[in-house]
Amino acid sequence: MRLATGDNAREHHAVTESLARRGWRVFPTVILEAEWVLRSRYGFAPAQFADFVDWMQTCGRVAFTDADSIRAAVAHHRAGMDFADALHIAQAGSEPFLTLDKTLRRKAEKLGLRAEVVASR
């Protein structure tokens, strides 16, 4: 988070120095947690978070594992979907994402994504 916010000068310096010395490999779960913290604690809007992830992808020092899923989730988040939901759907690949959330299914359909509501009794 310090890389995105710079709100603690000492820690921001430490992470920028680390990134300058060696590249980072970043997992989808780290991006998921980063979005949650940046949104809930720092008030990041979807576009701000998406811009930060885009910067990480293009800085040449960060390699995402499952980069395709992260890119897709960021794009859908930028288009208005909750990031966690977007990441889950992206990681489902060609399979439909199963959910009990009818609102999520409707949002997914609007974006051309596959989400199916599990029927409840």
N, C-alpha and C positions, 0 to 999 in steps of 0.2 A: 504494500500500500504506500510505503514511503516514496517509491519511485513515481507513483501517480500524484501524490499530494504534496510532497516536499515540506510537510508541516513540522518535521523535526529535522533540523539542519544536519545534526551529527549522523543520524541514521540515514538520511537521504544521501549524504556524502558516502557513507559506507556501502550502500547498495549500488550507487553509480560507479564507485571504484571497483566493486566486485564485477559488475557487468563489463567494465572496460578491460579487466584482466582476463576474463574468460566468459564464454557464452553460457547461457542458461538453457536448461531443458525444463519446460513447464508443462505440467499435466492439466487435463481438463478440470480436475477437482480443485486445483489451485486457482484457476480462472473463475470457477464457480464461487469459491470462497471470496476471492477478490471482489467480484461483482457485489456480493452481499454486503461486505464491509464498506465498500465505496458508496453504495446506495444508502445503506442504513445509517452509517456513521458520518459520512461526508456529504450526503445529499446529491451524489452523482446522478444525473439524468442518463437515460439510455444512450443518447448520442455522445455524452462525455465519456462514458465507459467504453463504448464502441470505438471512439477515437483513440483512447488509450491502448486498447487491444490492437487496433490497426497499427499504431506506432510501434508496439512491441514486435509485430509481425514484420515490419519493414526496417527496423533498426539494424538488422543484420547480426544481432547478438543473442536473439532469443529463438529457440526452436520449440515449437509446440508438438507434443505428442497428440496424435489424432487432430492434426491441424485442420483437416477438412470439416470435421464436426464443430470445432471452435469457430471457424470462419462462418459456417452456416448459422450457428447459434447467434453469433454477434449480428449478423445481417437480419435475422428474424427479431432479435431484441431491438435493434434499431427501428424495425417496422412496427414495434409496439407489443411484442410478446414478452412475457416474463422470461428472464434469462435462463433460469433453472429449467423451466418447461421447454424452452427452445433447445437447450443443450440435451435434455433427455430425448427429445424427438430427433435431433440430429444424430445422436448416437444410436438410435434405433435403426438407422440406415434404411434399407428397403422394406423393413418390417413396419407395420403400423404400431404406433405408441398406444398402449392400452391405458385407459384412465377411467376414473369415475367422474371426472370433472367435465360437465357438459359445456361450460364456458370455454374451457381449454380446447375442446374439440371444435367449437365454432371458430375460435381465433385461428386454430391450425388450418381449418378449411379455407378461411379467407386468405391465408398465405400460401395455399396450395400444398399443405403438409398433411401427412397421414396420421391421424389420431382417431382411435375408436373408443367409444364409451362402452365399458363393460356393463352389461345389463345387471341391474339390481332388482331384487324381488320386493 
